[in-house]
Amino acid sequence: MQDLKDAAKRKMSFGATLKAILWAFFGVRKKSGYEQDTAQLNPVYLIIAGLIVAVVFIVTLLLIVKSVVAN
């Protein structure tokens, strides 16, 4: 339980966490950048940012499909 509390106190801001999530979705990341991110990512921010990016990704795909099928 203490590990979870310590992880939630990590330094990385929400913006930096969002940037790390976007790099992960893109699929390109240096090993050193990945290791730095994993050491500093706040798990609460990570979950929130992951959900936001996933919803935006799904909505974008649906809009693209809808525009292609409508024409």
C-alpha positions as CSV (number, residue, x, y, z in Angstrom):
1,M,0.0,0.0,0.0
2,Q,2.9,2.3,0.7
3,D,4.3,1.7,-2.8
4,L,1.0,3.0,-4.3
5,K,1.1,6.1,-2.1
6,D,4.8,6.8,-3.1
7,A,4.0,6.3,-6.8
8,A,1.1,8.8,-6.6
9,K,3.6,11.4,-5.3
10,R,5.9,11.2,-8.3
11,K,7.0,14.4,-9.9
12,M,5.9,14.2,-13.6
13,S,3.2,16.8,-14.4
14,F,0.0,15.9,-16.3
15,G,1.3,17.6,-19.5
16,A,4.5,15.5,-19.4
17,T,2.4,12.4,-18.7
18,L,0.2,13.2,-21.7
19,K,3.2,13.6,-23.9
20,A,4.5,10.2,-22.8
21,I,1.1,8.7,-23.6
22,L,1.1,10.2,-27.0
23,W,4.6,8.9,-27.7
24,A,3.4,5.5,-26.6
25,F,0.4,5.7,-29.0
26,F,2.7,6.7,-31.8
27,G,5.0,3.8,-31.0
28,V,8.4,5.6,-31.2
29,R,10.4,6.1,-28.0
30,K,14.1,5.9,-27.1
31,K,14.9,3.5,-24.4
32,S,16.4,6.2,-22.2
33,G,13.3,8.3,-22.5
34,Y,11.1,5.3,-21.7
35,E,13.2,4.5,-18.6
36,Q,13.0,8.2,-17.4
37,D,9.3,8.3,-17.9
38,T,8.6,5.0,-16.0
39,A,10.6,6.3,-13.1
40,Q,8.7,9.6,-12.9
41,L,5.2,8.8,-14.1
42,N,2.3,9.4,-11.7
43,P,0.0,6.4,-12.1
44,V,-3.1,8.5,-11.4
45,Y,-2.1,10.9,-14.2
46,L,-1.2,7.9,-16.4
47,I,-4.7,6.4,-16.1
48,I,-6.5,9.7,-16.7
49,A,-4.3,10.7,-19.7
50,G,-4.6,7.2,-21.2
51,L,-8.4,7.3,-21.0
52,I,-8.5,10.8,-22.5
53,V,-6.2,9.9,-25.4
54,A,-8.1,6.6,-26.1
55,V,-11.5,8.4,-26.2
56,V,-10.1,11.1,-28.6
57,F,-8.6,8.3,-30.8
58,I,-11.9,6.4,-30.9
59,V,-13.9,9.5,-31.7
60,T,-11.5,10.5,-34.4
61,L,-11.7,7.1,-36.0
62,L,-15.5,7.2,-35.9
63,L,-15.6,10.6,-37.5
64,I,-13.3,9.4,-40.3
65,V,-15.4,6.3,-40.9
66,K,-18.6,8.3,-40.9
67,S,-17.3,10.9,-43.4
68,V,-16.0,8.1,-45.7
69,V,-19.2,6.1,-45.6
70,A,-21.4,9.2,-46.0
71,N,-19.8,10.0,-49.4
